[in-house]
Amino acid sequence: MAASIGEPVVFADDIKDPNILNVATCGTEGSVIVTQNPNLINIYKVEDQKALQSWSTKHNEHITSPVIWSEHNQKYVTVINTKTVKTWGKDEQNFEKSSTKHAKCAINKILPSDTTEPVVLFNNGGVAFLGRIKDTQEGPLSDKDEILFCEFMRMSSDLCVVCLLNQEGKLQLMSYWYRNDEWIRHTHPVEVAPNTQVVSCHAVPGRNNVKVFILCLNGDLLCQNLSFDQCTSQALQTIVGVTKTTSMVALSSTHIVLAGCTKDNQDVIGIYDVKFGAYEVFKPLPAAKKSSIKLFALHGHLFVLCHRTLHMFSYSCHPSSLSSILGHQRVDVQPQPETPPPGPLSWSKSKSSSSNTEANKLYSELQNISMAKTQKEFEKKFLSIMKSHESDATGLLSETTTMEQIVQRCVTDQKFWPHNVLDQLLVHRLVPNRCIKEIAEGIIRHEDVALLLQCLNSVSDIPEESLCSLINFILGVEDAKVAEAAKMDGFSGTGKSGSPLSEAKSHIVNKIVKKPYNDVFIIECLHTITFQNVLTLLEYLCYLVSNLDTQVSSMPDLAQIVSFICVLIDAHYQQLVLSPDSQEVLISLHRTVEGQREYFAEFLTLDVLISQMKRQFAIPRPRAVGKYCIEVLHVY
């Protein structure tokens, strides 16, 4: 699996100023230091989100540069009121006793370094190591210039400070290279499309260069390849759904994380492959996007600020391949309202009959909102179409485009939900494959369990994304509604108890588990299932392993159950291991697997015993004696 994102966990709340918020490496292993507010600093343990240590400033003191940990000095460093630098050890409890230095110029940000002193970037564009902040630093920037992004990078043999500037209305990429005990400044212009703006920027170090990713409001993703000698620009992709609040972090030269983009009519966080131009995995944001979003990536976790609450996601990201990307792109076929839809196709050279002409008219009326306003009118016209093809219903199969447009009308109409029409389309297998996902979304939106069953009965190839959405939906529906729909489908319960799910829900989940799927694709899609539903589903599948009932028509076989357990655990492995809620389910699964292992191990022993018994009690074969024989007598 190339990439994955776990379920969100609330890490910290009551974030008053998103501009100062920062999550950074801490001097304590397994923890991070969070500049939570202009007056508050906290150290949190990542595993259980507990606050281990806290410092606060005086009433008239405000943090203007987030706290960092200096590995070189073994100190925490921050800036108070733009010119006062405070440093203190990790065991220091009293913030007021921290060491203080005063800079002559206003400080923009202090940048951490693993092998050297922290680097200080001043508002005027000057750069210096922390130990020289008392010196007068001259820089190329004026008060009107704006620093959009800055970061310290270490490559194999170079130290570099990268800054993206808005200087006199133009974008500039300024870099400082530390050579021969001095900082050498280079400036390069950045070309972006007119009438757009930069919404986010991030950089990653290479072997001998720095890659600076720039995301624009129009969706353009640019990459500036920066070295000491030159800077080259490259347009990578155009990302759909970028907004002013979108935030980006680069994980590597091929993968970035986007938070706050719009995808499928929802705000998401996802890992985007810049090589193939597609999301490898994405999840809805845990809270409404009411203000700016901030994003940090640290120690295998993503930290996302959504409306004053800091959420944490575990993630993994590995080099991707084409097979892990396939299926993530979706092409929506939208009917053109100004073009009249085609009527039934006729391969005959003769003129079309009056019935075909009437069908053409009905097709047009069925897709015209003004001529089929109500559900009753819509179903009446559809019934007329079915009657016009009563003698040859298979003729409708050639109407792929028209059937697709009818399905689009069914699932997108806000005034009614034509259950009967969709039911007939599914029964007669008239739904194009690319419309199955839209029907699944409509089923979930209208909680139509009966149509869900019809879809499972009639459609053999359901997209993996839709299968996962349907599982998430059916596990959250009331048992009474599911039981009523299952009864209409002809299902009658056996009266057995002990299953984590009701018999009706079990009937539907069994049908979903039996559907074919691709392991790579479904693992990506299983991330959309809530963790509580994952536990419920895993508990039920464990129950099935030990309680297979071949008399139930919808019961999957053992191989299908085990296969689904495997992909479910692969998709939620990290959270299953870390969450205490999953311990009982995992212990039950372990016992079940151990029982199955012992069961099949005994079969191997039994095979040996049977072979021995066959040899011991085998009836000896009689010697074949012919009708005559020749004997040789020797006379001495």
C-alpha positions in Angstrom: 0.0 0.0 0.0 1.5 3.3 -1.1 -0.2 5.7 1.4 -2.7 5.7 4.2 -4.3 8.1 6.6 -5.7 7.0 10.0 -8.8 8.2 11.9 -8.6 11.7 13.4 -7.9 12.3 17.1 -8.5 15.5 18.9 -5.0 16.6 20.0 -5.6 20.1 21.5 -8.4 22.6 21.5 -9.1 26.3 22.2 -6.5 27.5 19.7 -7.1 31.3 19.8 -4.6 32.5 17.2 -4.0 30.2 14.2 -1.2 32.5 13.0 1.1 31.6 15.9 0.2 27.9 16.1 3.1 25.6 15.5 3.9 21.9 16.2 7.6 21.1 16.5 10.0 18.4 17.5 10.5 18.2 21.3 13.4 17.4 23.5 11.4 14.5 25.0 11.1 11.4 22.9 7.6 10.6 21.7 6.3 14.1 22.4 5.9 17.4 20.5 5.9 21.0 21.6 2.9 23.1 20.6 2.9 26.9 20.5 -0.8 26.8 21.3 -1.5 30.5 21.8 0.5 33.8 22.0 0.7 33.2 25.8 0.8 29.4 26.1 3.3 26.6 25.3 2.5 23.0 25.9 4.3 19.7 25.5 2.1 16.8 24.5 2.7 13.1 24.4 1.7 11.8 21.0 0.5 8.4 22.1 -2.2 9.5 24.5 -2.4 13.3 23.8 -1.7 14.1 27.4 0.0 17.5 28.3 3.3 16.7 30.0 4.6 20.3 30.6 3.3 23.8 30.2 4.7 27.3 30.2 2.9 30.7 30.0 4.1 34.3 29.4 3.3 37.4 31.4 0.3 39.5 30.5 2.2 42.0 28.4 4.4 39.4 26.7 3.3 37.8 23.5 5.1 35.0 21.5 5.8 36.3 18.0 7.9 33.3 16.8 6.9 29.7 17.6 8.9 27.7 20.1 11.5 25.4 18.6 13.9 22.8 20.2 17.6 23.4 19.5 19.3 20.0 19.4 22.7 21.7 19.2 22.1 23.8 22.3 19.7 21.4 24.0 17.4 24.4 24.7 14.0 25.6 23.8 14.0 28.9 21.9 11.2 31.5 21.2 10.8 35.2 20.5 8.8 37.6 22.7 7.5 40.9 21.3 9.6 40.5 18.1 13.0 41.4 19.6 13.4 39.4 22.8 14.8 35.9 22.5 14.2 33.5 25.4 16.0 30.1 25.8 15.5 27.5 28.6 16.2 23.9 29.3 13.6 21.1 29.1 13.7 20.7 32.9 13.1 24.4 33.6 9.7 24.9 35.2 9.7 28.7 35.5 9.5 30.5 32.2 10.4 33.8 33.7 13.8 32.4 34.7 14.8 31.7 31.1 17.8 33.3 29.5 17.1 36.5 27.6 18.8 38.2 24.6 17.7 41.3 22.9 18.0 41.8 19.1 18.5 45.2 17.5 16.1 44.3 14.6 12.7 42.8 14.6 12.8 39.0 14.2 10.4 37.2 11.8 11.1 33.6 12.7 13.7 31.4 14.4 14.5 28.3 12.2 15.7 25.1 13.9 18.8 23.1 12.9 19.9 19.6 14.0 23.6 20.2 13.7 24.1 24.0 14.1 22.8 26.8 16.2 19.2 27.9 15.2 19.1 30.4 12.4 17.3 33.8 12.9 15.5 35.4 10.0 14.8 39.1 10.5 11.9 41.2 9.1 14.3 43.1 6.9 15.4 39.9 5.3 18.7 39.6 7.2 19.9 36.2 8.4 22.2 35.3 11.3 22.9 32.4 13.7 21.3 32.7 17.2 24.6 33.7 18.8 24.9 36.8 16.7 21.5 38.4 17.1 22.9 41.3 19.0 24.8 42.5 15.9 23.1 44.9 13.5 21.7 42.9 10.7 21.1 44.6 7.4 18.6 43.2 4.9 17.1 43.8 1.4 13.5 44.1 2.5 11.4 47.1 3.4 8.4 47.4 5.7 6.1 47.0 2.7 7.6 43.6 1.7 6.1 40.4 3.0 7.7 37.1 3.8 5.2 34.4 2.8 7.3 31.3 3.7 10.7 30.6 5.2 12.6 27.4 6.1 16.1 26.2 6.9 17.4 23.4 4.8 20.5 21.2 5.2 21.8 19.2 2.3 24.9 17.0 1.9 27.4 19.9 2.1 25.3 23.1 2.2 23.2 25.1 4.7 20.5 27.1 3.1 17.7 29.4 4.2 14.8 29.6 1.7 12.3 32.5 1.7 9.3 33.2 -0.6 8.7 36.9 -0.7 6.1 39.3 -2.0 8.4 42.2 -2.8 6.8 45.3 -4.4 3.9 43.2 -5.7 6.2 40.5 -7.3 7.0 37.0 -6.1 10.6 36.4 -5.3 12.5 33.3 -4.1 15.3 34.4 -1.9 18.0 32.0 -0.7 20.9 32.4 1.7 23.8 29.9 1.4 26.3 29.6 4.3 29.8 29.3 2.8 33.2 30.5 4.1 31.7 31.7 7.3 29.2 34.1 5.6 25.7 34.1 4.2 25.5 34.5 0.4 22.2 35.8 -0.9 20.6 34.9 -4.2 17.2 36.1 -5.5 15.1 34.6 -8.3 11.8 35.7 -9.7 8.8 33.3 -9.5 6.4 33.3 -12.4 2.8 32.5 -11.7 -0.4 32.8 -13.7 -2.0 36.3 -13.8 -5.0 37.0 -11.5 -4.1 34.3 -9.0 -2.3 34.2 -5.7 -0.1 31.8 -3.6 -2.1 30.0 -1.0 0.6 27.7 0.4 4.3 26.9 0.1 6.6 24.2 1.4 10.1 22.8 0.7 12.0 19.6 1.0 15.8 19.1 0.7 17.4 17.0 -2.0 21.0 15.8 -2.3 22.4 19.0 -3.8 19.3 21.1 -4.2 16.0 22.2 -2.6 12.6 21.6 -4.1 10.2 24.4 -3.2 6.5 23.6 -3.9 4.2 26.5 -4.5 0.4 26.0 -4.6 -1.7 28.7 -6.3 -5.4 29.5 -5.9 -6.1 28.5 -9.5 -4.8 25.0 -8.6 -1.4 25.3 -10.3 1.3 23.4 -8.4 4.8 24.7 -9.2 8.1 23.4 -8.2 11.3 25.5 -7.9 14.4 23.5 -8.1 16.9 25.6 -6.2 20.7 25.1 -6.0 23.6 27.5 -5.3 24.2 28.1 -9.0 20.7 28.2 -10.5 16.9 28.0 -10.0 14.6 26.3 -12.5 10.9 26.3 -12.4 8.5 23.5 -13.3 4.7 23.3 -13.5 3.8 19.9 -12.0 0.0 19.6 -11.9 -3.3 21.5 -11.7 -5.2 20.4 -8.6 -8.9 20.8 -8.6 -10.7 22.2 -5.5 -8.0 24.5 -4.1 -9.4 27.3 -1.9 -7.9 30.3 -0.1 -7.7 28.3 3.1 -6.0 25.2 1.6 -2.7 24.3 3.4 0.1 22.1 1.9 3.0 20.2 3.4 5.6 18.3 1.2 6.4 14.8 2.5 9.0 14.1 -0.3 9.8 15.1 -3.8 6.8 13.1 -5.1 4.2 13.4 -2.4 2.4 16.3 -0.7 -0.4 16.5 1.9 -3.3 18.9 1.1 -5.8 20.0 3.8 -8.8 22.1 3.0 -9.2 21.1 -0.7 -12.7 20.4 -2.0 -13.3 16.9 -3.4 -16.6 15.2 -4.1 -18.4 18.2 -2.5 -16.6 17.9 0.8 -13.5 19.4 2.4 -10.8 16.8 2.7 -7.3 16.0 3.8 -5.3 13.8 1.5 -1.9 12.6 0.3 -1.4 13.7 -3.3 1.0 12.1 -5.8 2.5 14.9 -7.8 4.0 12.4 -10.3 0.7 10.8 -11.3 -1.5 13.8 -10.5 -4.0 12.0 -8.2 -4.9 11.5 -4.6 -3.5 8.3 -3.2 -5.8 8.5 -0.2 -8.1 11.2 1.3 -10.5 11.7 4.2 -13.1 14.3 5.1 -11.9 17.0 7.5 -13.1 16.2 11.0 -14.7 19.7 11.4 -16.3 22.4 9.3 -13.8 24.7 7.5 -14.8 28.0 9.2 -11.4 29.7 9.2 -7.9 29.2 8.0 -6.4 25.7 8.1 -2.9 25.0 9.3 -1.1 21.7 8.6 2.1 20.1 10.1 3.7 16.7 9.4 5.9 15.3 12.2 6.9 11.8 13.4 4.5 9.9 11.1 1.5 12.1 12.1 -0.4 14.9 10.5 -1.6 17.8 12.7 -4.4 19.8 11.2 -6.1 22.9 12.7 -9.8 23.0 12.0 -11.9 25.8 13.6 -9.8 26.2 16.8 -9.2 22.5 17.3 -6.0 20.7 16.5 -6.6 17.2 15.2 -4.0 14.4 14.7 -3.9 11.8 12.0 -1.5 8.9 11.7 -0.2 8.4 8.2 2.2 6.4 6.1 3.6 7.2 2.7 5.8 5.1 0.4 6.9 5.3 -3.2 3.9 4.8 -5.4 3.3 2.9 -8.6 0.8 3.2 -11.3 -1.3 0.3 -9.9 -1.8 2.2 -6.6 -3.1 5.2 -8.5 -5.5 3.6 -11.0 -9.1 4.1 -10.1 -8.6 7.3 -8.1 -9.5 9.5 -11.0 -13.2 9.9 -11.7 -14.7 11.2 -15.0 -18.1 12.6 -14.6 -20.2 12.5 -17.7 -22.7 15.4 -17.6 -25.5 15.5 -20.1 -25.6 18.6 -22.3 -29.0 20.3 -21.7 -29.0 22.1 -25.1 -28.5 18.9 -27.1 -31.6 16.7 -27.5 -31.0 13.1 -26.3 -30.8 10.4 -28.9 -33.6 8.0 -29.2 -33.5 4.2 -29.5 -31.0 3.0 -32.0 -32.2 1.1 -35.0 -29.9 -0.9 -37.2 -32.6 -1.4 -39.9 -32.4 0.6 -43.1 -36.1 1.1 -43.1 -37.8 4.1 -41.5 -38.4 3.9 -37.8 -41.8 2.8 -36.6 -44.2 5.1 -34.9 -43.5 3.3 -31.6 -39.8 4.3 -31.9 -40.8 7.8 -32.6 -43.0 7.8 -29.6 -40.1 6.4 -27.5 -37.9 9.3 -28.7 -40.5 11.7 -27.4 -40.8 10.0 -24.1 -37.0 10.0 -23.6 -36.9 13.7 -24.1 -39.8 14.3 -21.8 -38.3 12.0 -19.1 -35.1 14.0 -19.0 -36.8 17.4 -19.2 -37.4 18.7 -15.7 -40.2 21.0 -16.8 -42.2 18.2 -18.4 -41.7 15.6 -15.6 -41.8 17.7 -12.4 -43.3 15.3 -10.0 -42.4 11.7 -9.1 -45.8 10.5 -10.4 -45.3 12.1 -13.8 -41.7 10.8 -14.0 -42.7 7.2 -13.2 -45.7 7.3 -15.6 -43.4 8.4 -18.6 -40.8 5.8 -17.6 -43.5 3.1 -17.5 -44.6 4.1 -21.0 -41.0 3.6 -22.2 -40.9 0.1 -20.8 -44.2 -0.7 -22.5 -42.9 0.6 -25.8 -40.1 -2.0 -25.6 -42.2 -4.7 -24.0 -41.6 -7.0 -27.0 -37.9 -6.4 -27.0 -36.6 -5.1 -23.7 -33.0 -5.9 -24.6 -33.3 -3.0 -27.2 -32.9 -0.6 -24.2 -29.4 -2.0 -23.7 -28.2 -0.1 -26.7 -29.3 3.2 -25.2 -26.3 3.5 -22.9 -26.1 7.3 -23.1 -29.8 7.8 -22.7 -30.0 5.3 -19.7 -27.1 7.2 -18.1 -28.9 10.5 -18.4 -32.1 9.0 -16.9 -30.1 7.6 -14.0 -28.4 11.0 -13.5 -31.9 12.6 -13.4 -33.0 10.1 -10.9 -30.2 10.5 -8.4 -29.7 14.3 -8.7 -33.3 15.4 -8.6 -33.9 17.2 -5.2 -37.7 17.0 -5.2 -38.2 13.3 -5.3 -36.5 9.9 -5.1 -37.9 7.6 -7.9 -37.4 4.3 -6.1 -39.6 2.3 -8.5 -37.8 3.6 -11.6 -34.3 2.8 -10.3 -35.6 -0.6 -9.1 -36.8 -1.4 -12.7 -33.5 -0.2 -14.2 -31.6 -2.5 -11.8 -33.9 -5.5 -12.4 -33.5 -5.2 -16.2 -29.8 -4.5 -15.9 -30.1 -1.2 -17.7 -27.8 0.8 -15.5 -24.4 1.6 -17.1 -21.5 0.5 -14.9 -20.2 4.1 -14.5 -23.5 5.1 -12.9 -23.3 2.5 -10.1 -21.4 4.9 -7.8 -24.0 7.7 -8.2 -26.8 5.2 -7.4 -24.9 4.0 -4.3 -24.6 7.6 -3.2 -28.3 8.2 -3.7 -29.1 5.0 -1.7 -27.1 6.3 1.2 -28.5 9.8 1.0 -32.1 8.6 1.0 -31.5 5.5 3.3 -33.1 3.2 0.8 -32.2 -0.2 2.1 -34.6 -2.0 -0.3 -32.9 -0.5 -3.3 -29.5 -1.4 -1.8 -30.6 -5.1 -1.7 -31.8 -4.8 -5.3 -28.4 -3.3 -6.3 -26.5 -6.1 -4.6 -28.8 -8.8 -6.3 -28.6 -7.3 -9.8 -25.1 -5.7 -10.1 -22.2 -8.0 -10.2 -19.4 -5.4 -10.4 -19.7 -2.7 -7.8 -16.8 -0.2 -7.4 -14.7 -0.7 -4.3 -15.5 2.9 -3.1 -19.2 2.2 -3.3 -18.9 -1.2 -1.4 -17.1 0.6 1.5 -19.7 3.4 1.5 -22.5 0.9 1.6 -20.9 -1.1 4.5 -20.5 2.1 6.5 -24.2 3.0 5.7 -25.8 -0.3 6.5 -23.9 -0.7 9.9 -25.4 2.7 11.0 -29.1 2.1 9.9 -31.8 1.2 12.4 -32.4 -2.6 12.6 -36.1 -2.2 12.1 -35.7 -0.5 8.7 -33.2 -3.2 7.6 -35.4 -6.0 8.7 -38.4 -4.7 6.8 -36.3 -4.4 3.6 -34.8 -7.8 4.0 -38.3 -9.3 4.5 -39.4 -7.7 1.2 -36.3 -9.3 -0.4 -37.6 -12.8 0.7 -35.2 -13.2 3.6 -36.4 -15.1 6.6 -34.3 -15.4 9.7 -33.2 -18.6 11.3 -33.7 -17.4 14.9 -30.1 -18.0 15.9 -28.5 -15.6 18.4 -25.0 -14.7 19.3 -24.1 -12.7 16.2 -22.9 -9.1 16.8 -25.3 -8.0 14.0 -29.0 -8.5 13.5 -29.9 -11.3 11.1 -31.1 -8.8 8.5 -27.9 -6.7 8.7 -25.9 -9.9 8.5 -27.8 -10.9 5.3 -26.8 -7.6 3.6 -23.2 -7.6 4.9 -22.7 -11.1 3.7 -23.8 -10.1 0.2 -21.3 -7.2 0.2 -18.4 -9.4 1.4 -19.1 -11.9 -1.4 -18.8 -9.2 -4.1 -15.6 -9.2 -6.2 -13.0 -6.4 -5.5 -9.4 -5.5 -6.0 -7.2 -5.7 -2.9 -5.2 -2.6 -3.7 -8.2 -0.4 -4.4 -10.4 -1.6 -1.5 -7.7 -1.0 1.1 -7.6 2.6 0.0 -11.4 2.9 0.2 -11.8 1.1 3.5 -10.3 4.2 5.2 -13.7 5.9 4.7 -15.4 3.5 7.2 -15.6 4.9 10.7 -13.5 3.2 13.3 -16.5 2.1 15.4 -18.0 0.4 12.3 -14.6 -1.2 11.6 -14.7 -2.8 15.0 -18.2 -4.0 14.6 -17.5 -5.4 11.1 -14.3 -7.1 12.3 -16.2 -8.6 15.3 -18.9 -10.0 12.9 -16.4 -11.5 10.5 -14.6 -13.2 13.4 -17.9 -14.6 14.4 -18.5 -15.9 10.9 -15.2 -17.8 10.9 -16.3 -19.9 13.8 -20.0 -20.1 12.9 -20.2 -20.8 9.2 -23.7 -21.9 8.2 -23.8 -23.3 4.7 -27.6 -23.4 4.9 -27.8 -19.6 4.6 -27.9 -18.6 0.9 -26.1 -15.3 1.4 -23.3 -16.8 3.5 -19.8 -16.2 2.1 -17.3 -19.0 2.1 -14.3 -19.1 4.5 -11.8 -17.8 1.9 -14.0 -14.7 1.2 -14.3 -14.0 4.9 -10.6 -14.4 5.6 -9.7 -12.2 2.6 -12.0 -9.4 3.8 -10.6 -9.6 7.3 -7.1 -9.2 5.8 -7.9 -6.1 3.8 -9.8 -4.5 6.7 -6.8 -5.0 9.1 -4.4 -3.7 6.4 -6.5 -0.5 6.0 -6.8 0.3 9.7 -3.7 -1.5 11.1 -2.2 1.5 13.0 -5.4 2.5 14.7 -6.3 -1.1 15.6 -2.9 -1.5 17.3 -3.0 1.8 19.1 -6.6 2.1 20.2 -7.7 0.4 23.4 -11.2 -0.1 22.0 -9.9 -2.7 19.6 -8.2 -5.0 22.1 -11.2 -7.2 22.8 -11.8 -7.7 19.1 -8.1 -8.4 18.3 -7.9 -10.9 21.2 -11.0 -12.7 19.8 -9.6 -12.7 16.3 -6.3 -14.1 17.7 -8.1 -16.9 19.4 -10.1 -17.7 16.3 -7.1 -17.8 14.1 -5.2 -19.9 16.6 -8.1 -22.3 16.8 -8.2 -22.5 13.0 -4.4 -23.1 12.9 -4.6 -25.9 15.4 -7.6 -27.4 13.5 -5.7 -27.6 10.2 -2.5 -28.7 12.0 -4.5 -31.7 13.3 -5.5 -32.5 9.7 -1.9 -32.8 8.8 -1.4 -35.2 11.7 -4.5 -37.1 10.7 -3.2 -37.5 7.1 0.0 -39.2 8.5 -2.1 -41.5 10.7 -4.4 -42.5 7.8 -1.4 -43.4 5.7 0.1 -45.6 8.4 -3.3 -47.3 8.9 -3.5 -48.0 5.2 -0.1 -49.7 5.2 -0.8 -51.7 8.4 -4.2 -53.0 7.5 -3.9 -53.3 3.8 -5.0 -56.7 2.4 -2.0 -58.2 0.7 -2.4 -58.6 -3.0 -2.6 -62.3 -4.2 0.3 -63.4 -6.4 -0.7 -63.8 -9.9 -0.1 -67.5 -10.8 -0.3 -68.6 -14.4 -2.0 -71.7 -15.8 1.4 -73.4 -16.2 4.9 -73.0 -14.9 8.3 -74.2 -15.8 10.6 -75.8 -13.2 14.2 -76.6 -13.7 15.5 -79.7 -11.8 19.2 -80.2 -11.2 20.4 -83.8 -10.9 23.7 -84.4 -9.2 
